[in-house]
Amino acid sequence: MSPWKRPVTWSRLTASQRAALVVMAAVQVGLAVAAWADLAKRDPHEIRGSRTTWAAAIAVNFIGPIAYFRWARRAPAQAR
């Protein structure tokens, strides 16, 4: 047996593994789209840090959008 593991290809995955990958990809894309949309509509004073930095961070799988929603957003100014 070779010391190198054969790469996993789509055709070698079971149906449940394929479904899990599709669901995870959809969640990742959904989180990223929601985070980018929220970032685009917020005023600069409602964001902690640079808009450009957060836009790049959102591209990091799962971690980026979750970090954006957790730490980047400030509450909008209270209506007076």
Secondary structure, DSSP 4 states (H G I P E B T S, - for coil): --SSPPPP-GGGS-HHHHHHHHHHHHHHHHHHHHHHHHHHHS-GGGBSS-HHHHHHHHTSTTHHHHHIIIIIBPPPPPP-
